[in-house]
Amino acid sequence: MADIDVKHLAGRIDTVLDILVAGDYQSAIRNLEILKAELLDLDNNDKAASSGTPKTPWEI
């Protein structure tokens, strides 16, 4: 998987928790959806970079 700055990720999660505590649930959900999309994009970029290796039959 791509390199993830764990401290930055924890900070973003902490921000979402602060938003939840403040009671702005829609904003917190929106922030979580953005974070999820960014993490999935990182994973997809990592898979695309490693797709040059041939897959074994059980990975297809």
Secondary structure as GFF3:
##gff-version 3
##sequence-region A 1 60
A	DSSP	alpha_helix	6	22	.	.	.	ID=ss1
A	DSSP	alpha_helix	25	49	.	.	.	ID=ss2
A	DSSP	three_ten_helix	57	59	.	.	.	ID=ss3
###
